[in-house]
Amino acid sequence: MFRIAATAALLTVAMVLTAPAAQAATPAAVFDEILPRSLAEHHIPGAAVVVVEGGKTVFSKGYGVSSVDTQAKVDPERTGFLINSVGKSIAATAAMQLVEQGKLALDADVNTYLKSFKIPETFPGRPVTLSSLLTHTAGFEDRVYRMFTPREEKLPTLAEHLAAEMPTRVRPPGEVALYSNYGYALAGHLVELASGQSYSDYVRQHIFEPLGMKDSSVAQPTPDVPLATGYRWDGSAQVVPPANFGPEPPAGDGNVATPADMGRYLSANLVPGVFSRPLLDQLHGARFRNDPRLPAMGFGFSERYLNGLRLVEKTGDSPGFFSVLELVPEKNTGVYLAFNGGAFSGDAAAVTAEVLKAFVDRLQPATPVPAPVKLAGDVSRFEGSYNNTRLDYDNFTKVRALAGGVTVTADGDGVLTTSGLGEGTRRWTQTEPGLFTDAAGERIAFRESGEEVLLFAGDDPNSSYQRTSWLGSPSTHLLILGVSLLLLLGALVWWPIRAFVRRGRERNPSGARFATVAAWSAALAVLLFTTGFALLMSDLSAAAVALTSGHSPLLSVTLLLPNAVLLLTGAAVVCAVLAWVRGWWTTPARITYTVVSVALLAFLGVIASYHLVGLPYLA
């Protein structure tokens, strides 16, 4: 009797002690604890979350408001969010359905399907294929300028847009992942050609309707569905970005869904039904790796590992919205998060990282990461500056390279440090030839091919980085710009002071006076240009909105100034030669003027390498 009573007492105590832990393990406890606090800390108006397990929705809830003006609450059943690039997984699904039916082939040259335009044979014998489009390995450059449009803007057909806005092919297909919105738009057009339907009609009929996603659409213009308002925090208030839509629906432009509908989509990606098991395996499986030892790209998805679990994911953002879809196949679980703010600032991504870590801890707690076992050796050959290969190489938005570079430094035998790869400086230990691991277990890898060296990050299978020469590195360019700017600032200040002090005592010929005005005006234009860019870059979120929408008077005016610098610098260089030929001023003054002219040329040369000079790229 005592033994039974004691056992009952112990069980009662155990239940009391473990009740909080059990409660903390529920999805509600995880999201209710983190999201309200994090949304307030990061100035995000609203969010929604859906969790599915075993093909059923087990948790669905809205947080905050869908409209700051009306204070309408987020309702996961009724509030629509732009899902943006999460829509790429829908495009991949549509394409793979047609592959299953034999209407498309993964490895066929896309030109065999295209009718109104063709992809140039930039790399003979290396055609663009559907497989390369779906894994972001087709090799197109990345265009971001004016990629988003206002909701009311009239858009061309998908075929018209693809023909008129074709980006340059900069790498042979199948070599490295080079994220491409255009590539997915092209895959969506193949769906149109193979099915005989518009992309929106195909998705509605073959994906949304069979899944019961009645409040979802990829049509352009976007139907009048209840849509949350997207916001950007400007430091003091919520502002509505000018553009969140675009001409590439298969890449995610204008894709709208309620969180409840996305729960149905999650379930369909976990439990075969509308989508067959072979199709799901194609979408979620490893279809391309930048390095065999790093996480892979699927079709429309990518993979990563957290707490030892394999996650299959897709994220998406636009100026006012951020969303993320995560599948945990091993646990037959999925989660979808949507936000109507904090996108380009990184705030929504920070909230997502925090809440997903807590959610995955619920599924499988983290275990200590073993210290990497060093493979000793000289790793100095990997040192240098690396640029993200996801650039527009023919457009002024190439200037993104100045802020997106990675610096790699050898730090002893078998050890590297990086800056610009994630937050702060990170230390990496070589564990296999060309493979490095940090203290958290994250990995990077290098690929050497002749003179080319590429860097790949394990936490981002979509990206790659290419080592640049010393002269082509962003750090060198910034140094040249900085020194030139200091010299030009000196001329801007000194020349007016010198003229004031010597007024009435020094009479120069008209040519000399014109020379001074031309060089001083060029320096002033440089200062105004630099100030304009500094103002743009003072708020990275606002700068991203300006570039992707084109709706920025400051950007438009700033882009005009380099052309004035070009004309005035040309005049200054001619005048520098004439100054020596005709003996204008004293020798020190001529040397000063020549130095200023060289500084103007150096500044102009660097910004010209980023296509910031020339009329074709004005806003």
N, C-alpha and C positions, 0 to 999 in steps of 0.2 A: 504494500500500500504506500509506504514511504517512498519507495523507489519510483512508483508511478507518479506520486505527487511531485517529487523532485524533478522528474523528467518533464512533467507538464509545466512546472515553474520555469525550468530552463528554456523550454520551447517558447513560453510566453515572453521571457526576457529577450530571447533571440529575435522574435518577431518584432518586438518594440525597437530593438537596436538596429535592425536591418530595414525597418519600414522607410526611413528617409532615403536609404540607398536605393531601395526598390522604386520609390517614387521618382528619384533622380534619373532612373533608367528609362522613364517614359519619354516619348517625344515631346509631350506637352511641357514636362518639367524642363527639358533642355531648351526649347525655343522660348518658352515664357520667361525663363530666367535671363536669357541673353538678349533677345531681340528688342524688347522695349527700351532697355538701357542703351544698347549699342546704337539704335536708330537715333536716340536723342543726342548721344555723344558725337555722332557723325553727321548730324543735321540732315537726315534722310526722312522725308515725310511719311512714307509708308512701305509696307512689305507684306508678302504673303508666302506661306510655306505649305507644301503638301508632302506627306510621307505615305508610301505604299509598301506593303509587305505581302508577299505571296499573291500578288495580283489584286489586292484590295487596298483601298485608301483607309489608313488607320488614323491619320491625323491631318486636319486641314484647318488653317486659321489665318485671319488677316490681322495685321498690326498697323496702327497709325491711320493716316488718311490718304484717300486717293486724290483729293483736291484740297489744296491749302485754302482756297477761296471759300468753298462750300463746306469744308470740314466733313465731307462724306467719308464714312469709314470704309476701309478696305474689306471687301467681302470676297472670299476666294471662289464663291459660286457665281458671282455676278460681275466682279471687277476685272476688266481686261487689262493686260500688260503687253507692251511690245516685247517679244521674246528675242528679237534680233538674231544673232548668229546661232542661237539654239535651233533656229529654223534650218540651218544647214543639215542637221540630222534628219529633218523631214525630207529635204531634197535628196539626200543620199538614199533614204528609204524608198522614195518614189523611183529613183533610178534603178535600185537593186530589184524592185518588183518587176521592172521591165527586162532586167537581165535574166531573172528567173523565167520569164515568158519567152526568152530568146529574141526579144525585139531590140536589145542593145547588147553589145559585147564589151567586156571590161578592157580588153587589150587592143581593140580596133582603133585606127586613126580616126579622130573625131571628124575629120574632113570628109570621111565616107558618108556621114549623116548630114552635114551642113549643106544648106541650099543657097541662101541669100548672101553668104560671105564665107571665106575660108581663113583658117589659121595659117600664117606664113610658115614656110619650111625653113625657119632660121637655123635649125640644126638638122641637116639632111640625115635621113635614116633614123631620126629620133622624134617620132610624131607625138603629139599630145593625145593621150587616151583618156577614157572615162576613169580608169583606175588612178591615173595621175591627177586628174581633177579632184577626185574624192579624197585623196590623201594629201592634197596641197603640194604636190611635187611636180606640177606641170611646168614650173619655171617662169611664171609671169611676174613682172614687177608689180609693186603694190601701189595703187593710186588711192589717195585719201582726200584730195582737194575736192570740195563740193560733193562728197559721196552721199551726204544726206540732204533731203529736200523738205520743204514745208508740206503738210498733209494735202493742201489744196492745189499744189503745183501739178500741172498736166504733164504726164510722163510719156515717153515713147514706148512702143512695144519692146518686149525683151529682145527680139531679133534686131530691131533698129538700134537699140542701145548697145548691144554687143558689137555690132558692126562699126558704129561710130566711135566708140570709146575703147577700142582694143588696146591693151597695154603691150609694152615690148616684152618679148621673150628674152630673158636675161641668163637663163641656165638651161641645159638640156633636161628633159623630163626624167624623173626617177632618181635624181642625184641627192637632193636635200629637200627638206620641207621648207616651203616658202609660201606662207599663208596668203591665200588669194580669194578675195570676194568675187572677182571676175570669173575665176575658175568654177566656182559653184553656180554662178549665174549661167555660165555656159553649160554646165551639167543639167540645169533646169530646162534650158532650151532643148537639149537632147531629149528630155522627157516629153516636151511638146512635140517634137518631130516624130518620135517613136510611137507616141500614143494617139496623135492626131487631135489632141485637146490642148487648150491653153494650160499653162502650169497650174493656175489657181483652180481651174475646173478639175484637173486630174487629182490634185491633192484633196479637194473637197470630196470627190466621188470615191476615191480609193483609199483614203487614210482617215479624214475627219469624220465622214458619215459612218463608216463601219465601226469606228471607235466611239461614236456618240459624242464627238467633240462639236457640239452645236453652236458654241460661242467662240469658235476659232476661225481664222481666215488668213489666207496669204494673198488675197486679191488686191489689185491696185486699180483705182483708188480704194483705200481701206473702207469696207462697209461701215455703216453707222452702228458699231457695236459699243457697248458701255466701256469706255477706255479711261484708265487713270491718266492724270496729267503728269508728265515727266518734268522734273525740276533739276536745277543746279544751284548749289549754295554758293553765293558770291562773297561770303565772308560776313554778311550782315543780314541777308534776306534770301528767300527762295525765289529764283527767277526761272521763267520758262524758256528753254532754248528755242531758237528760231526754226530748227529743222530736226526731225526724228525719223523721217521716212526716206525713201529712195527708190531708184529704178531697178533694183536687183532683188526681187522677192525670193528667188531660190537661195540667195546668200543671207536672207533674213530680213531684208528691208520690208517694213510695213507688216510683218507677221504678227498677228494678234491672237492671244489665247487667254482664257481665264485660268487661274491656278487649278481649278477643279478639272478642267479639260486636260491640263498637263498631267494631272494625276492619272487620267485614263491613258495618256500616251506613255507614261512611265510603266504602268501595268502591262501594256502591250509589248514593251521592250524587255520585260522580265518573263512573261508567261506566253508561250506561243499560242497563237489563235489567228487573229487577223494577219499577223506576220508569222511566217513559218520559222521553225528552228534553224534551218540552213540560212535563211535570210538574216536572222538575228546574229548568227555566228559570223557572217560576213561583215555586218555592220560593227560589231563589238570586238572582233578579233584583231590580231596584230597584222596589219596590212603593209606597213612601212616603218622602218626604224632608221633614224639618222645614224645610229650606231647600234650594232647587235646587242650591246650590253645596256642599252637605255630603254625607257618606256616607248611604246609604239603609237602610231596613228592607226585608227580604224577607218571605216568609211563613215564620215560625218561625226565621228567621236575620236577622242584620244584617251589614253590610259595614264594613270598614275597610281602610286602606292601610298597608303596611309595606315599606320599601325599594322603593317603586314597584309592589309587587305587590298586587293586590286579594285580600283575605282575606274569606271568607264564614264566619261564626262563630256559635257559641252557647255561653254559659257557664251554669253552674248551681251553686247552693250551698244548703246547709242547715247547721244548727249543727255537724255533724261531718264534712261532706263538701264537696268542691269539684271541679268537673270543667269541662273546656273542650274543645270540638270546633272544629277549624280546617280549612277547605278552601282550597286554593290552586288554583283551576280552571286558571289559566294554565300551571301546572306539573303538572297532573293528580295532585296530591299532597294528602294529608290527614294530620292528626295529632290524636290524642285523648289527653288527660291526665286522670288521676283521682287525687285525694288523699283520705286519711281523716283530715284535720285541717287546721288553719290557715284555715278558711273565713271566719268572721266577723271574724277579727282582721286579715285582709288579707294574711297570710303566704303562703297558697297562691297568691293572685293575684300576689304579688311574685315568687315562684319561677317561676310560669308566664310572666310577662313576660320574665324573664331567659332562660329556656330557649327560648322561642319566638323571641326576637330572634336567638339563636345559630342556631336551626334555619333561620329564614328567611334569615339571612346566608349559610348554606350553599347555599340555592337561588338567591339573587341578592344579592350584596353591596350594602351601602348605598353611596350616592353622596352627595357633599356637597350640602346643602340650600342653594339660592341665597337670598341675603338678600331679604326681602320688599320690593317696590317700593311706597313709601308713596304713598297717595292723601291728600293734605293736606286738612284741613278740621276744622271744629269738631265734636268727638265728645262734648262734655259732655252732650248729650241722652241718652246711654246710661248716665250715672252713676247709681248707686243700689244698693240692696240687692235681691237676687233670691232667691226661695225655689224650691226644687225643687218642681215641680208634682206629683211622686209622693208624695202625702200622704193620710192618712185625715182628711178635713176634719170628720168628725163624731165623732171618737174622741180619747181622750187621747194616742194615739200621734202626734197632730199635733205634739207637743212635739219630735219629730225635727227640725222646722224650726229650732229654736234652735241645733242643731249642724250643719245642712246648708246654710246660706245661702252665697251668693256676693256679694262686694262688688266693684263696678266703679267705677274712678276714672279720670278723664281725666288724662293725663300728658303734656300737650303737644299740638302740632298733629298730629292724625291718629293719636294713640297712646293706648292704654288699658292699665291694669294691673288684674289681678284677684287676689283672694285667696279661697280656698275652692273654686277650680276646679282640682282636682288638688293637688299638693303645693306649698306655699309660695306666693309671689307670682309671677305670670307677666306678661310684658310683650307687648302685642299691637299690631301695626301695621296700620292700615287699608289694604287693597289694592283693595277695591271698596266701593261704598256699603254700609255695614252689615256688611261682611265683614272680619275681622281675622285675621292670621297671626302666629305667634310664630317664634322663631329656629329651632325644630325642624321647622317646616312644618305644625304643627297649626293648625286653623282654628276660629273661633267666628263666629257670625252673630247678628244682631239682627233682630227683626220688630216693626215699629211698626204698631199698628192702633188709631186713636183714642187713648184714654188708656192703653191696654195696651201694654207693651213686654215682649217675650219674648227670652230668650237661649238659644241652642242651641250645644252643643259637638260638634265634628266627630268626636271620639273616642268619643262615646256617642250613637248615633242613637236610643236608647230614651228619652232624657231631654229635659226642657225646664225652663226656669227663668222665673218670672214676677216682674217688678219689683213691689215693695211700696211703699206709702206710708211716709213717715218714721215715723208713729205705728204702723204695722203691721210694721215691720222687726224682725228678731230682735235687731239691735244695740241698738235703742231699748228693746226689752223687757228685754234683759239689763242695760241701764243702770238702768232703773226697778227691777228686782229687786235689783240690787246696792246702790243707794242706800237702798232700803227696808230691806234686810237690815242694813245698817250702823246705821241708826237704831234698829231693833228690838234689835240686839245691845247698843247703848248702854243701852236701857231695861232689858234683861235684867240687865245688870251694875249699873247705877246705882240702880235702885229698891230692891233688897235692901240695898245699902250705905246708902242714905239712910234706909231704915226702921230699920236697926241703929243708925245714929248717933243718930237722933231717938227711939229707943224710950223710952217713959215720959214724954217731953216734949211729945208731939203726939197729941192724941186726935181722930180723924176719925170722922164718922158712919158707920154700917154701910154705907150706900150708897156712900160714897167708898172704903171698904175693899174692897167688892165690885168697884168699878170698877177698882181697881189690880190685884186678882187676875185679873180677866177679861182686861185688856189684857196683863198679864205672861204669863198662860197662853197667850194667842193668839200672842205673840211666841215663846214656847218651842215651840209647835206648828210655827210657821214654821221655826224653827231645826232642829227634828227632821226636818221635811219636806225642807229643803234638804240636811241631812246625809245623809238617805236617798238622795236623788237623786245627791249627790256620790259616795257609795259605789258606786252603780250605774254611774255614768259613769266611775269610776276605771278600770274595765276594760270598754272598749267591746264587746269580744267577749262578755263575760258579760252586759252590758246587752242586746245583741241577742238572746241566748239567752233572757233573762228576758221580753222583749217578745214574741218569736215563739212561745214555749212557754207562758207564763203560770205556769210552775213556779218561782216566786220568792217566798218568804215576805217578803223585804225589800221587794219591789215591792208586795206586797199591803198590808203595814203602811203603807208610804209613801203609798199612794193613799188610805188612810183619813184621813190627817192634814188635808188641805185642808177636809174637811167639819167637823172640829173648829175649824179656823181660821175658817170661815164663821160658825159659831154664836157663837164668842167675839168675833169682830170686830163682829158685830151688837150684842152686848151692850156692847162698848167704845164704839161710835159713839153709842148711846143715852146711855151714861154721860157721854160728852164733852159732849153737849148739857146734861145735867142738872148737870154740874159748873159750867158758866157760869150756868145759871139759879139754882142754889142756892148758888153761891159756895163750892164745895168748894176747899180748898187756897189757896195764894197764886196771884197772876196768872201768874208764871213757871211754876208747877207746872201750872196749867191749860193754858198754851200748850204745854208739853212733852207733856202727855197728848193734846192735840189733834193734835200733830204725829205722835205714835205711832199714833193712830187713823187718820190719813191714810195713813201708811206701810203699815199693815195693809190698808187699802182698796186702795191701789195694788198691793201684792203680790198680793192676792186677785184684783184685776181682770185682771192679766196672766195668772196661771195659769188663771183661768176662761176666758180667750180660747183656751186650749189644751185645754179640756174636762177639766181636772184637778180640777174641783169638781163633785160630783154622783154619786149612787149608781149610775147605769147603767153607769159605767165602772170599777167596782171589780173587782179580780182575784178 
